[in-house]
Amino acid sequence: MVAIDPRFRRAYADASWTPFWLDRSDRPAARPALEGDQTADLVIVGGGFTGLWAALQALEDTPGRDVVVLEGERVAFGATGRNGGFCDASLTHGLENGKQRFPTEIERIEQEGHENLEAIAATIERYGIDCSWEDTGSMIVATAPHAIDWCRSAVEHLTAFGYEASFLDRDEVRAEVDSPTYLAAFWKQTGSALVDPARLAWGIAAAADGLGARIHEHSQVTAIDEDDDALVVRTAIGRVRARSVILGTNAFPPVATAIRRYVLPVYDYVLMTEPLSIDQKVAIGWRHRQGLADMANQFHYYRLTDDDRILWGGYDAIYHWNNSVEPRHERRDATYDLLAQQFFETFPQLEGLRFSHTWAGAIDTCSRFSVFFGQEFGGKLAYAAGYTGLGVGATRWGARVCLDLVDDLQTGRTQLSLVRKKPLPFPPEPLRSTGVWLTRRALARADRRQGRRGPWLRLLDAVGLGFDS
Ligand SMILES: Cc1cc2nc3c(=O)[nH]c(=O)nc-3n(C[C@H](O)[C@H](O)[C@H](O)COP(=O)(O)OP(=O)(O)OC[C@H]3O[C@@H](n4cnc5c(N)ncnc54)[C@H](O)[C@@H]3O)c2cc1C
């Protein structure tokens, strides 16, 4: 075990444990909880991006539809209020993963993804949502020699699919953003934007409110039962009877227990710096404000905020026994120490900068790293989960598909095997924890060995089982 320099822990010692995006004076007041007996056309469980996009699109499709959203905590409490704010066109956790898993449908899926990203931008414009949307693209940097060729081939693959993308050698990438760790990069200039995720979620919620949605916070759903031709959705102090239900509960313990076989909640950790001074900004460059990530199995993602802080997250992906999702998992000094150390290795010129916020969130990893769908109660209930680490954009599409499913619409979307087929399930405990442990070890080893995948990873690749944040 490597000893961590105490300077790194001191750099976040005074940080707030509230996710930066939610720690704002303009956070809307909580909406009242559900009480008593009510009826609706559609009940949506979960006030994250999936649930909110489902509510807004349901009301845009059918004005006057009676839509109720039930959120157990606060709007954007889950991954939606904790993420990096990278909003990508990919519905498949990247083009490469999509090509491998859906080779005959990838063109169609990519087209859906680009239309989806355009529709998100159009919605922000239409409702005047103030969420710092920035069309910056994203730049993936090579910090190990073997990753330089990967950058070149990524450019070929992306441009073949119509993206604007370019290769940057060491000097070119350092002229963009200056880190001594960078050896090369590829910059995907289209198909990826940055956003303030909580403000986007609050804006979608306000737009849905405006069209008549009834959003209830502090309304944890405890059960859903069938009653004749309707479903009854229960909380501790209320219930709603509705023709259809959509679940957007992501990595949280699912009300539809079938989801559990396919989802592995993995904690991902984030540090946010204080705003950079003018001198600090000059020291790193970053004039084009691209979203950044490094090209490794255990990777970091990082970006600037609109007030010039740096959000720095990723690397560790921590799974807890039996799919546990609990606030206590959010405090993990070993991970924050490591993240702080890696931050200053990447930007030594920022020595002395402090972190104002640290937080963590659960990612709904599934074995194919991309959203899957399911239905219960004869099709009256639909769910979307498994976005893994790339759901900020894909959730709008996931919500769109759920609406198709509960409304029994046959569309181009519902024909896709991305919608019809489920990922391979993860095994039950104790095999689940053992498998995650072996995989994490093998991924770290591959990073140390010029990306060469050992026998365990090759076996997982062969059977189509994956683990990623
Ligand atoms: C640290 C981190 C960084 C990430 N970075 C990125 C990124 O940069 N780009 C990207 O594309 N993706 C990223 N992701 C993933 C992305 O945030 C998610 O895919 C997306 O937000 C999922 O939205 P959701 O609505 O499905 O789930 P969530 O936002 O988790 O919402 C689920 C909601 O359901 C509620 N809920 C659960 N159970 C119940 C119940 N029984 N009753 C009522 N309510 C319930 C929860 O309280 C929660 O609010 C990241 C995720 C994390 C955790």
The ligand as an ORCA input file, in Angstrom:
! r2SCAN-3c Opt
* xyz 0 1
  C     -20.661     10.370     -9.889
  C     -21.374     10.152    -11.189
  C     -20.878     10.744    -12.346
  C     -21.540     10.555    -13.572
  N     -21.112     11.268    -14.658
  C     -21.821     11.196    -15.804
  C     -21.504     12.034    -16.894
  O     -20.646     12.913    -16.817
  N     -22.200     11.863    -18.052
  C     -23.198     10.947    -18.159
  O     -23.779     10.828    -19.240
  N     -23.581     10.198    -17.110
  C     -22.938     10.317    -15.935
  N     -23.354      9.603    -14.855
  C     -24.561      8.761    -14.989
  C     -25.843      9.619    -15.005
  O     -25.791     10.569    -13.967
  C     -27.065      8.700    -14.833
  O     -27.057      7.725    -15.853
  C     -28.399      9.429    -14.900
  O     -28.410     10.574    -14.080
  C     -29.504      8.476    -14.480
  O     -30.698      9.178    -14.276
  P     -31.937      8.404    -13.665
  O     -33.064      9.347    -13.607
  O     -32.153      7.126    -14.402
  O     -31.460      7.992    -12.198
  P     -31.279      8.880    -10.862
  O     -30.840     10.231    -11.154
  O     -30.452      8.076     -9.914
  O     -32.754      8.994    -10.319
  C     -33.420      7.933     -9.698
  C     -34.352      8.573     -8.680
  O     -35.273      7.599     -8.218
  C     -35.535      7.867     -6.853
  N     -36.070      6.627     -6.287
  C     -35.460      5.430     -6.184
  N     -36.287      4.516     -5.640
  C     -37.467      5.162     -5.417
  C     -38.727      4.754     -4.856
  N     -38.938      3.515     -4.432
  N     -39.700      5.681     -4.771
  C     -39.514      6.953     -5.200
  N     -38.341      7.396     -5.722
  C     -37.340      6.505     -5.835
  C     -34.188      8.265     -6.291
  O     -34.316      9.005     -5.080
  C     -33.609      9.076     -7.435
  O     -33.855     10.470     -7.295
  C     -22.713      9.740    -13.629
  C     -23.208      9.159    -12.467
  C     -22.551      9.362    -11.245
  C     -23.123      8.735    -10.003
*
